[in-house]
Amino acid sequence: MKPLSLQSYLFPRAVLHIDGDAFFAACEQARNPSLRGKPVVTGKERGIAASMSYEAKAKGVTRAMPIWEIRKICPNVIYLPSDYETYSLLSRRFYDIVRRFTPDVEEYGIDECFADITGWDKPFQADYVDLALKLQDTLKKELGFTFSIGLAPNKVLAKLGSKWKKPYGFTAIPFTNIKDYLNIPADKIWGIGTQTTAKLNRSGITTAFQFVNAKRDWVKLAFARPIYDLWKELNGEQIMPLFEEEKTEYGSIQKFKTFTPPSRDPAFIFAQLSKNVENACIKLRRYNQATMKAVIILRTQAFDHSVREVLFERPTNLPPEMLPRLHEAFVKMLRLNTLYRATGIVTYDLVPMLIQPDLFQSTKRAEKFQKVYASTDKAAAKYGKHTLFLGTSWQAHQFGAHLNERGDDPKRKHELFLGETKRKRLGIPMLLGEGI
């Protein structure tokens, strides 16, 4: 075991980023061992690749690649519908295993998390490197698939480490060797997006190494707080907390949904938009927020977008108050005989929900709808989301978002356990053979 003083210097704070390797495809291979070593692709219900096993990636399959192209470059592909229920259950097991090693875990996505193991070297009688490797081995043995792990003094560097070697990679980035890992394009750093990359490039900065060597005052002046914090973490400082504060409100809420095959039926397209509105309003009510503005988005099969802003009479989180105005805009936006493949809504400039009468209307109608939707939300909590929904969303609920793949759902959708319904399910994945 390394001397504690040296370990504390190399990792004044020991943060792990644990990232699943081709997570969805790996879940399928783990529950059905006959798929191991074969090119597996999920996303059949959408007609594109959602996740690919490393065997499929080696054939050139990439995310969002259409099925016809996948089969052209990889004729022996095993193409499966996504079983998100099982993936979520295995994700919970993943988090539970990590929490055996430390209670300080931030769930960052279905297939990744951060974990702070600072101080846990003594209870486990192992230094931080050995502790991370033990966790990695435990995940593989108990779940049947692999994770890559980065160990570093902070979150940004830990995430960089988990991407350094894949699959089943482990990379430790000690405080003394940070710059050895920064000779990469700046946009490979977590948190540096397209706009920040363009701004850096205009200043002659193309690599993470150049960015980290930029003067502090210039970075602080030229960029917003999140990028400045990122720069400090790349320099070894510990800025970002492991746990983000739980949201109590949002600045905007958006819901966007793609459907296949594309449709030119106005009623079906509006039903998809109506369902998005219902979903957005569910979230608004959950946080007791309301909106007076929304943007609706229509996307054609050719990936053209139509966007229009809609104003409401008063702040609302009720679909019946929003949909008449949205339908007026929808009719004006829709191009007849054009194939559409997605709809979306963005609500913004959100405010706390308060029922206030305007100059010409009483509050009785709004109060009545609030009571109706309070009951609707209670029914959803008890029986499942969208137990009750609007007639305008009927086609979206009746036919789903992927008409051409109906009946090709994961087996878990059709083979229910005793007492289950399509909306109320036990936390048990459908297993095929051994492996979990």
N, C-alpha and C positions, 0 to 999 in steps of 0.2 A: 504493500500500500504506500502511495506517495505521501511524503510529509504533509501534514495539514497546512503548514505555512505556505508551501509551494502551491498546493492546490487552491488555497484561498487567493493567492496572487494571480494564478492563471484564470481562475473563475471566481471573481469576487461575488458574483451571483451566477448560479448554475441554472440556466434555462434550457429546456428541451423543446424542439418542435418535432412532432411525430406526425408523419405524413404517409397515408396509405398508398401502396403501389398499385396503380390501375384498379382502384378500390371496387367499383361495381363489377367489373369482369372477374376480379379476384374472388369476390363473394360467390359468384356463380361457379367458379372452379373449385372453391373450398367445399361447397355443399354438394357438388357432383364431381367426385374425383376423376371420372372418365374424361372430363374436359381439360384436365391439367396437361400442359404442354401443347395445347391446340390453340389456334387463333380464334378467340372468342370476342364477339362484339355485342354490346347491348345497345338498345335504342330502336329496336324493330318497330315498336308502336309509333315511332315518329318518322321512320323511313330514313334515318341517318344514324351515324355512329355517335353514341353518347359516351361510351367508355370502351377501351380496347385493351385486351391482354397484351403483354409484351411480345407474344408470338405474332399477334396481329400487327402491332406497331412495326415489327421487323419486316413485315411484308409491305409497309408503306401506308397502312391505314391511319388516318388522322381524324381527329374529332370533327363532327358535323359532315363528314364525307357521306354522300348519298349511297344507297344500297347498290345501285347499278354499278357505281365506280368501285365499291368495295369488292363485289363479286368478280369484277374484271381483273383486279390485281391480286385477289386472294380467293380463288375458286372454292377452296375447301373451308371457307369461313363458317363458323357456327354463330348464327345470328339470332339473338334472343331478345324478347321484350324485357324492358326494365322492370325489375321487381323491387320497387322502392320500399315496400313494407319490410321485406327481408333485409335490405341494406340498412334500414334504420335500426332494426333489431340488433344486427351485428355491430353497428356503430355504438349502440348502448353498451354492448359487451366490451368493445374496445375501450371506451371511457372508463368502465368499471375496473378493467385490468390496470390501466394507468393509475387510477386512484389507490391501488394497493401500494404503490411506490411513493405517492405524495398526494395529500388532499388538495394541493394548490394546482388545479387544472382549469384551463380556459378552453371550452369547447369552441373551436373556431369554424368548424364545418363538419359535415357528416363523416369525413375521412381524415380529419386532421385536428390537432389540438396543441396547445402550449402547456408545459408543466414546469413548475419551479421545484427543483430537487435540492435547493440550497439547504444545507444542514442535515440532509438525510443520509450522508455518507457514514456517520457514526452508527445509527441504528442498524444499517444494513451491512456494516463492516466491509465497506467497499468504497473506492473513490468514485468520483462522478462519472468517469469514463466506464468503469466496470458496471456501475449501477445502470447507466443508459443501455449498455450492451445486454445486461440481464433482462431489462424490460423488453428490449427488442426481441430477444429469444423467446420470452414468455408469450408475447403477442403471436409470434409465428406458431408456436406449439399449440396454443389454445384456440386460435381462430383458423388456422390452416392456411393463412396467407401472410404476406410480408409488409413491413413498414420501413421507411427510411427515416433516420433520426439525425437531427443537428443539435449539437451541444455548444453553447456559447454564453457570454456574459449578459446578453439581452435578447429580446424577441426578434429584432431585425436580423441579427447575425445568426441566431438559431434557425430561422427560416431559410436563410441562405445556405446553411450547412445541410439541411435536410434535402435540398435540391442538388447538392454537389455531386453525390453519387446515388444513382438509382438503377435498378431496384435493389432493395435490401442493403442500402448503404448506410454508413455511419461516418459522420464528419464532425470532429471537435475543433472549434475555432477558439483557441485560448486568447486571452487579452493581449499577449505578447506577439501574436502572429496574425492579427486581423488583416493587415495589408497584403498578406500572401494570397488572400482569397478575393481580392477586389479588382483583379485585372480582367474584368468582364464588362460587357456593355452596361451602361447605367440603367437601361430599362429592364435588366434582369433582376434588379433589386425590388423587393416587395414594397409597394407604395409609390414607385415612380412610374407614372402613366405616360400616355402619349403627349399630353400638353407639357408636362414637366420635362420630358425627354427633348422635345423641340426647343424649349427655352434653354436647356443646358447646351444643346448643340449649337445654338446661336451664339453662345458664349465660349465655344470651342471645347466644351466638355462632352466627351463621348463615352468615357469609361467610369466605373464606380470609383476606381483609384483616383482619377482626376477630380471627381466630385468630392471625395473625402479630404483631398488636399486643398480644396478651395478655402479661402479665408472666411473665418467665422462671421465677421461683420458683413461681408458680401452676401453670404447665404441667408443670414437673418434678414437683411434688407430686401433681397431679391425674391424670396419665396415666402409662402404662407407658413404658419406655425407647424403643420404636420410634416412638411418637407424639412424644415429646420430641425425638428425633433428626430427625424430619420437620419439626417446628417450627423447629429450628435451620437446616435446609437452606432452608426458606422464607425465612429471614432472611439467606440468602446464605452460610452456613457450609458447609464441605465435610466432611461426616461419613461418608456412606455410601461404602464402598469400591466400586470398579468391579467387582471380582471378589468374589463371595460365596465363602466357603470351601467346598470340595467336601465334600459330606456323607459322613461315615463311619458315621453311625448316624441313626436316626429315632426320634422320640417316639411316632409312630403311623403306620400304613400303612392306607390305605383303597382299596378297589376297588368301583366302582359301575357298573352297566351297564343301559342301557335296551334293550328289545327290542320290535319291532313285527312283526305285530300283537300286541296284548295277549293273554295266555293265561290260561286257567283250569285247565290241565293241571298237576297237582302235580309230575309227573315232569319236565316241561319246565322249570317254574319252578325246581325244585331243581337241575336241571342247570345253569341259568344261575348260581345261587348257588355251586354247586360249582366252576364255572370261575372265578368271582371269588376263591374261596378259593385255588385253585391259583395264580392270578396274585399274590395277596397273599403267599403262601408263597415264590414265586420271588424276590420282592423281599426278604423276610426272610432267605432263605438268602444272597442276594447280599451283604448287609451283616452276615452272621453274627449275626443277631438272632433272638429268639424271643419268644413271647407266652403268657401264661396267661389272657388275657381277650380277648374279641372281642364286638362288637355286630353282629348281623345286622339288615338292614333290608329290608322288603318294601314296595313302592309299588304301589298299585292304579291302575287306569285313571282313577279319580276323584281321584288325587293324595293319597289318604290314606296314611299311613305306619304300619307296625307295626315296633316296635323291641324287641329283647330282648338282654340280656347273657348270655353263656355263659362259664363258667369251665372250664379244662382241668386235667387231673391234674397236669401239670408244664409248664414252659415248652417250647414246641414251635414248629417251623416246617415241620411235615410234614402235608399234607392228610389222610392216613389216620388220624392221631391226632386231628385236629380235627373231621372230618366226622360221626362218630357222635354227638357231643354237639350239633353244629349241626343235625343232622337231627331230633333230639328236639325242639329248640326250634322248628324250622321247622314241624313237624307241629302243634304247639300254636298257632302264630301264624297258620297258613294258614286263610283263610275259604273254605269250599267254594263253588263256583259264583260266585266273584268274579273279575273280570278283573284280572290283574296285568300291570304294564308294566316293572318294574325290580326288581333285587335288588342288595344291596350288603353289604359287610363292612368293619368297622373293627377293626383290631388295635391295642392300645395298652398302655401300661405295659411297653414293650419292654425286654428285658434281653439281654446277650450269650448266645449259644447254648452251653450246656454240658449234656452228658448226665449226669444225676445220678439214681441209683436212689431210689425212694421206699421206704416201709416194707414194701410188699407186692409190689413188682414189681422184676425185674432190669432191666438196661439192654440186654439182648441184642436185644429186639425193636426198640427205638429205634435201636440201632447198625446193625441190619440195614436199617432204612428209610433211615437217613442214607446208607448206601452205595448203596442203590437210587436215591435222589434225586441223589446226586453224579453218577451215571451219566446220569440223566435230564437234568440241567443241562448235562452235556458234550454230549449228543446235541442239545439245543436250541441250544447255541452253534455246533454244526457244521451242523445241518440246518434250524434254524428253531424258533421258540418253539412249544410245544405239539406237537412231533413225537410225543411220548409224553404221554398224559394218562389220567386216571382214567375208568373206566366210568361213574361217576356224572355225569360232565360230557359224556357222549357226545352227547346230543341238542343241547347248546349248540354243540358243534363240528360236528355233522353238519348242522344246519339253520341255524346262524348266529344272529345277533341280529335279523335283519330278514327274516322269511320272505316277506313280501309283495313284496319287491323282489329276490328271487333271480333271477339272469339279467339284472338291470339294473345290473350293476356297471360301473365305468369300463372302457373298452376295454382299458386296460393290464392289467387282470386276466385277460383272455381271450386277448389277442394276445401270446403269450410269444415272446421271442427264443430262438434255438437254445441249448440247454443250461440254460434256466431252468426252475424249477418254481414252484408257487404260493408256496412258502416261501423259495426262494433266487432272488434277482432281481439283475439288473445295475442299476447306478446310471444308467439312461437313461430319461428320460420318453418317453411316447408323444406325438409331435408331430403336429399336424394343420395342414398348410400352413406358411406362413412366420410369423416373429414372434419366434423365439428364436435 
